[in-house]
């Protein structure tokens, strides 16, 4: 058991049922101490198009709170209201801008760990802007750690890397027969994820008389993808399903594919590897390339190199022994690097070992970009002013 003088640890996240919510769910169900766990899901009530987190998907021994605000509210009011939900003795785990801004504006004295969930400028900019409020920076791959160290070199001792916890995934049955290979994609349907290359890949495979089946799970521009896929009798488009259900679907496939232009790690790739699927991914600057080796436990391809992807799939279809060998290696790699219990324990150790520097926190300089956010005007008036201005701008 890990002992700490802080009685609670508070995770704050956007109220969106996505990858970060799953990340927190896996962490919190592996609490290594007797300390109380609080999860605060922040909801912008002006946004009606998001799938909200289902509290029932979290373990029963934590406290789940929903914090509602409107994006046109006075910012100082939002931040003060949010802080009232956090116990004085709590460690804070930040995942996005709202809780970081709260910490900087109020100069709070709670230990704060910030997890950078993606290799995107957005996360690095938040780290730099709110660095005085952050006691521990945690990146989810080594390449991100290197980038952040160059951005804020004076905080190098407070920057670490920890791969996320990923749950157990049932292994697929060995496909050594003449049965067509099955390829799975799970994620957003948009250009950034490379999904609009799939029809061309499939068409070229068919020209070689290589028939594969495709399982597409996701939301987004699904109709656009259907239009591009002229002959899609071998393609199944599935509605979005819960992660615990998706985990059971991997075992019915042979290959997991992700052709993102940018990606931090790619949770679906890791889950697929745990099921002994062969991963085919773009060779990116950081993340996935840290643990995939060509022809050993998967394949890294040059961005948008359709010819290379077609060749890989075709060869795996012909050489089922290679499919088995690479898939087994993928499972061993992912189970070793992304064990749920082990990595959860390491995360909690990082949270509890964050070095609190009150002098640095107190000297934090922060001001709002809009003077209405810190005005003496009533919040309802400020919200209405902004609603009217937004409506006028939209028209």
TIMARKOL-156525 format. One record per atom (N, C-alpha, C, CB): y, x, z. Coordinates in steps of 0.05 Angstrom, whole numbers, plus 5000, padded with zeros to 4 digits. Atoms other than C-alpha are relative to their C-alpha. Glycine has a CB too. Example, Ala and Ser with C-alpha at 12.3 -4.5 7.8 and 13.67 -1.06 7.14 Angstrom:
BEGIN
497650185000491052465156502450185000500149805025497649844999497952735143502249855014500950094971
! end
This chain:
BEGIN
497650175000500050005000502550185000500049815024497549855001507050254983502049885019501150004971498150104979511950195041502850074991499350125027497249955007519450135031501749845019500549924971498250134981525349955075501149744988502250185008499050255012527349415025497849795000501050064970502050214997523948755037499549844975500949815022500450155025524848454968500650174976501849755001499349895025525148654896500549774981497750194989499150225017528948214847500150084971502749905009499949965029527548204772501949794988497149984988498250185013533047904730499650024969503050055007500549995029531847704657501149754987497050024995499250245015534247234603497749805001500750074971502050214999530646564606498949944972501149755013501250025027526946684540497150095003501550184979502849944998519446664535499150194978498349744999500649795020518547314498498750245012502650084985501449754992516248034506500950095028500650214981499149914974520648194567498949825022503150005001501150194981518247564603497050075005500249714991502849924997510947774590499850265016498750044973499949754986512648474614500349965030502350184990499550054972515348214680497649855013502649845004502350154990509447734687497750195007499249794980502249824995504448294682500650185024499550184975499249834977508348734731499749855026502950094996499950144974509248204784497349905010501949774998502750084990502047984786498450245011498549854978501349764990500348704805501850135022499450204978498249904979505148774864498350175020501349765015501649824984502749374904501050015029500150284988499050004972506549214968499949715010502950125002499850274989507448635015502849894998499150015030497250095003514748574996500249754983501750224988499650245016517347924968501150064972502049815015499149975028518247874893501549764992497550054981498350225011523847454863500450054971502749995015499349995029524647304789502249804995497549944982497750175007531447034767500249994969502650105012499850045028531546744697502749884993497749814989497350095005538646684670500149844974501950254997500050195022539946094624502849944991498649745008497550085011545946014579499649714989500950204976500550285006546345254575501249924973501149825021498950055026550345294510498050064978502550164995502049925019544145574475497649815003499150305003502150204998539345004460497450084985501049744989502149935019534645384413498050205010501150104975501949804989530645834460497749875014501550195018502450084984523645754488500350125028497450094986499649914973524645794563497450095013501349785016502349904984520046164611498749775016500950235018501450194984514745734643499350135026497449894985500649884974514645894718497049995007501649865021502950034993507345664721498450234989498949744989501449775011505446274680500150255018501150074972499849784981507446724738498249955023503050045009501850024977503246864799501449835022499350285012499050194980504046384858501550125023497749845011498949874977506246894909502850134995498150205011497249915004513247014881501949765000500250164973497950205001519746634882501450004973502150045023498850035026522246384815502549845002498049884979497550155000529546184807501250004972502050145020498650025025533345934747503050005006499249744984497149984997540746124742501249904974500950295007498850125024544745684694503050074999499649705000497149965004551545854665500649934971500750305005499150055027555645714603501550254990501949754998498849755010557746294558503150005000499050054972497150024999564946034560501249985028500949774983499150004972565346034636501650255005497749975019498749754991569846534671497850205008501949945024502149814995565847164674499850085029500550254983500149924972567747344745498649795017502950045011501450224985565246664769497050024995501149734991502849985006558646754733498750225016499650064969501249774987557447444763499849965031501750254994500150054971559247224834497849805007502849905010502150204995554646624830497250124998500349764980502649875003548947054805499350175024500050174974500549824978549747554861499249865025502450185005500750154976549147014913497049945002501649735000502950065001541846914892498350245009499249914972501449754994540047634910500350085029501150234982499849924972538247834981501450275003497150015012498549754996542448385011498250255000501549985027501749764997536448835023498250044975498249975025501849995023533448744953500650234981500349744985499849835024532149254899500349824976497550194997499550165024534648994832498750144976503049944995501049895025530849094767501449864977496849964998498350125021535648984709498650044973502850135000501249995027533348834638502149954978497849804998498050075021539848614602502850025012499449724989497249954995547348584603501149865025501749924977498750164979548848034654499850125027498849725000500449884974545848354715501350285002497050025006498749744999548649034696503049965003499550164974497150064997555648744688500649905029500849794979499750094973554748394755500250245019497749825008500049774983553149054788502550174998497550174994497649845004558949424757502549865010500450064970497650154992564148884769500349975031500049724987499950044970562248744842499550255016497949795007500649744987560449474857497949965022502650125012502050064980554249234892498550255009498049794988501249764988550549704937496949995001501050035028503050015002543349494922499050214981499149724990501349815019538850014890499449844974497450125011500450145025538349844816498650184980502749914988501549865021533250054764500449844974496950025007499550135026534749904691497850094980502850084988502149955019528949844641501249964972497649815004499150025028530849994568497649914984501250284990502450125013526149544529499850054970500049715005500149955028527949764459501550244990501049764985498649775012529950354416502249914981497950184985497750115016536350014394502650095014499849694998497449934988543750204404500849825023502150004979499350204980544549574446499250105028498749734995500949924973540349844504501250265009496950034999498749754993543250544501502949965008499850204977497250054994550350274501500449875028501349814979499950124973548949854563499550225021497849785003500649794981546050464598502550185004497650174990497649834998552250874582502349865014500950104972497750154989557250334599499749955030500249734986500450074971554150164667498550225015498449745002501649784988551250854685500650045030500650254985499449954972554950894751498749795019503049995004501350214984551650244775497050035000500849734989502949985003544650464755499050255015499250034970501149784984540450884802497550134986499249905027502449905014534250954758499849874972497449935016500350095028533550914682497150044993501950164981502849985008526550754657499849924971498249825018500450065028524950804583497049954995501050234982502850075004518450544553498650184980499949714990501449795015517051134508501650265002499749924970498949734995518451884508502450054981497950214996497849965019522851874446502649885011499349894973497650144989527651384480501150165023499349725010499049844978527951824542501650244989497650105017498549775011530052424499502749924990498350124977497450095011535552014465501949945023499649744984498350074977538151754532501050255015498649815019499249754987538252454562502350144985497650195003497949885016542652684505502649845003499250024970497750184998547252084515501450045027499249714996498949964973548252184590498650235014499749735018501549774991545852894604500350055030500950244985499649954971548852914675498249825017502949955007501850174985543852364695497150064994500749714994502649945010537752714668497849975021499950284988501950024978534352724736499249725008501050155024500450294994534751964740498749854977502649875008501150135024531551834672497050074998501550094975502949965002523951744666498949814979498649965027501450175019518951434619497549895013499250164974502650134991513350944636499149804979500449875028501150205018509050584586499549745015497350104987500350254987508649844601497149925007501249784984502750104994502649484632499249794979499849885029501050195020498449104581497249905010499850124972502550114988492748634604497550064983500349715003502649975013485448674586499849824975497749955019500450165025483748434515497150024992501950094977502849995009476648244494499750154974498849724998500549845024473748714442498749834979498150245006501150145023471948454373497150084995501750044975502749935009464948444345500250194976498349754993499949815022463249004297499549864973497850225005500250125026464348794225498850204981502849904990501349815017459149204188498849864975497850145015501250165022457248644138501950004976499449725009498350035024460248444071502249795005498449934976498050204993464647944107502850124995499749905030497349895005471948024085501450085025501749794985498549924977476348404132502249805006501350284995497950194991481347994172502350165012498849805021497649864991488448224184501749805016501650124976498350174983492847944240502850125002498749965028497349934994500347954247501049795020501950004975498850184981503847654308502850095007498249985026497249934994511347644317501949844984500450304994497950145015517847434285499650024970502850115008500250005029517847234212502850054990498949734989497549935012523847614186499850274987502250015022500149765016525648204142499750255017502550024983500249774983526348684200497150085008501649965025502849964992518948604216498250074976498949755013501549915024516748764144498049804990498650255006502050205008512848114136500149924971500249755018499850085027515547974067498750194980503049964993501649825016511548564042497149914998500150295011502850095000505048214058499049884974499649815023501050125025504547793995499550214978502049804989500349795020505448413951497550175006502550174998502349854992500248793991497449844993500150065031502350175005495348213985499549984970500449725012500350025029496648143910498750264988502749954986501149745010495148883897497150045009501750245010502749984991488848843939498249824982499749915029501550185017486448253897499550124972501449734998500349885026487648643833497850215001502650144992502249814997482649153861497449865008500850215021502350164991477848583877499350045029497550074983500349984971478948703951501249755013501350265012499150254989479348023985499950035031498249774991499850004971481748004057501249735009501850245011498850244988483747434103502350085018498049825015497649954984490547394138500449785021502550034982499350194979492347074204502950065009498050015024497249964994499846994213500949825023501849954975499050154976502446794282502950075003498350075025497249934995509846734291501949774994500850234983497850195006516446364284502250144985501049875027497949885016522346464239500049884972499850314999499950095028522746434163497349964988501650204984502750045009515746184154499949874973498549825020500050135026517445744094500650204978502149784999499349795019520546344058497550174994502350175009502449845004514146734069497949854984498850085028501850165015509946164043500750004970499949715011499150015028514046133979499350264985503049944998500549745012513146873967497050044995501050235017502949975002505546823976498949804980498749975029500850195021503746503910497249905003500350144973502850084998496246503919499250075029498250154979500549944971495046423994497749855011502549935015502450144990488246093999498750165023498049954977501249824980486146694042501950055023499250264987498049964979492146624089500149755018502850064988499750224981492646204152502650045015497649985019497549994985499546064180499749835026502449904983500450144975499045894254502749965014498250175018497650044983504245594300500050205023500049715011499849824978506746014357498249905023502950035010501750074977501746034415500750185023497150034992499549854976502146284486498550274998499149855025501249735002500647024496497150015010501750195016502750004990494446884537498049884980499849845026501750115021491646484478499850204977501149734990500149805022493647014427498150235007502950114996501849794992489847534467497149944993500350065030502750085007483547144454499549994970499449725012500350025029484847124379499650284987502549874988500249745012485047874367497150074992501150225019502849935004477447934372498949884974498449925023500950125025476847504309501150144975500849715000498849855021480348024267499050294999503150005002500949725003479348744243502450194999498450034975497649835003486349014229502449865012500550084970497450114991493048914264502250164986500350025032497949875017499249054222502849945011499749914971497250034992506549164239501750204984500450055031498549835018511449424187503049985007499549924971497350024990517849394229501850234990500149985030498049795007524149764208500750165026502449884987499549884975525149914282498349865021503149995008501750114980520649814342499850195024497149944989500249834977520250064413497150095004501049855025502949934998512650034422498449814982499149985029501650205015510049394390497749905017499050124974502150114982506248984442497649904985501249785017502350115015501948644390498250224989501049824977501649775009499649324364498350105023501850234990501549904976497549544434497849805007501950045024502050214994494048874447497750014979501249725001502049995021490548924380498250255003501350014973501649754995488249644394498149965023501950245006501750054978485449404460497649834992501549865023502250165011481048924420498450154980501149744988501449835019478549504377500849954971497049965002498950045028482849304317501250264991502049774999498849765011485249854271503049944995498650094973497150055005492949894273501050134975501650095025498549895022497049994211503049955005499149874972497250034992504350124228501850194984500450045030498049815011510650434199500350245018502749864995499449754985511951154219502949995008499250254983497250014990518151084262500750245016500449745017498949774986522451574300498850035028503049995001501050004972519851374369497949785003502349975020501750224993514750934402497150034991501149754988502850025008508250774366498950274991499749804978501049745011507851464333499250195022502150124983500749824978507051774402497049995007501649935025502750024991499951524410498049924977499749805022501750065023497251374339499850254983501049764984500549785018494051924297498549904976498450235015501350095025492151814225497050064999501450124976502949985004484751694212498550055026499450224981501449974974483251774286500049745016501450225016499850254985485751154322501949804987500950055029498350185015489950824268501350144977502149895018498749895024494650944210503049975003499049874975497150005002502051134206500750024971501350225017499349995028505050984138503050044997499149754985497149975005511751184108501149724994500450194975498850265001516450604110499849874972502950015009500250165024515050064058498250124978502749954989501749875020509750494023497649814996499050285009502150215005505649903996497550134989501049794981502349875012501150353955498250135021500950214980501549874979499050744017498649795017501950175018501250214983497750104057497649874986502149785007502150125016493549804001497650195000500949944971502249805001489450443997498550015027501150284994501350004973488150444073498249765004502250015022501650244996485849724074497650004982501749754994502249995019481549814012497850195010501050094973502049814991478150434041498549905025501450275007501350124976476850084108498049784993502149895019501850225010473749504070497450124990501449844979502449875012468949984035498550155021500850184977501249824980467650434095500049875027501450285000500050144975465749984152499450185024498049774999500549814978463350574193502650125010498150224991497349904992470550854192501549785015501550084975498750224986473050164212499149995029499449734986501150014973468450184272500950245017496950004999499249754987470050914290503049995009499550244982497150004995477650834286500749785020501649974975499650224981477450164322499250075028498549754991500949924973473450444380502050205012497250114999498149804990478251034386502749865008500650214979497650144994484150554385499849865027500749794978500550134974481150164443500150195023497349855000500049794979480050794484502850095006498250234992497349904997487151034472501849805015501350064973498350214989490550374489499249945029500049754983500950064972486250244551500950225019497049965001499349774983487850944577503050005006499250264987497049984997495450924565501349755010501150084973498750254993496850194578498449835019500649854974501550154980492449994636501949835017498350195017498250184986495449394670500550075029499049714999499749944971494149574743501250275004497349985014499049734996495450314737503050024993498550204982497249985008502050244699501849835017500249924971498450164981504449684744500650155025498649735006499649844976503450124804502150224996497350135009498149785006507350694771502849894997499250144974497450125002513050224755501249935028499949744983499050064973513549974827500850255015497949845015499349744987513550694851502750094991497950214995497449925010519450834806502349825011500049994969498050184989523150214831500750095028499049715000499649944971522250414904501150285005497449965014499149724996523951144893502850054988498150194988497349975011530751004860501950115021501049734989498249864982535851464892502849865001500350304993497550154998541751044917502350205005499849805023497649844997548451374908502549825003500450194975497950194995553750944941502750104990500249945030497449895009559551414924500349954971500150305006499850045029557951364850500549704994497450094987499750295005557350604854502849905007497949855017497450094991563750504892502250094981500750105028498049895019567550924841499749884972499850304999500450135026565150484784502649864990497849795001497750135012570850274738499149804979501950224987500850225019570049604703502249804998497349875009498150215004574749104673499149824977502950114995500850195021573848484630501750044975500249715010498549975025575848504557501949764995498150034977498350245003578847804563501249935027498449764988498750054974583947654617499349735012503050024996500850264989581546934624497650035019499349814977502449964984575147214655500650075029498350224988499249934973578947444716502549865009500350315002497550144994584546944718499749815024500949834975500050194978586446454773499649714990502650025017500350275011585545864726497249895008500250014969502650124993579945364744498050054978500449705004502149945019573345504710499849794978497450045014500350225019573044824677502150024978500049735014497849975019579744944645499550234980502750045015500649775017577745624619497849934980499150245017502250085018571345344590501049824978497749865015499050195021575044784554501950144980501549775014498349845018580245274526498350144980501750205017501749845018574745694497498449814981498050175016501550195018570845084470501849914978499049765017498150095020577044844434500650234980502749915013499549775017578545544407497650054982500750255016502449955016571345624384499749794978497650005018500250225020571444944349502050044978500449735013497949955020577945114314499350234981502750065014500849775016575245784291497749934981499250245019502450085016568745474266500849834976498049845017499150175022572544974224501850154981501549755011
! end
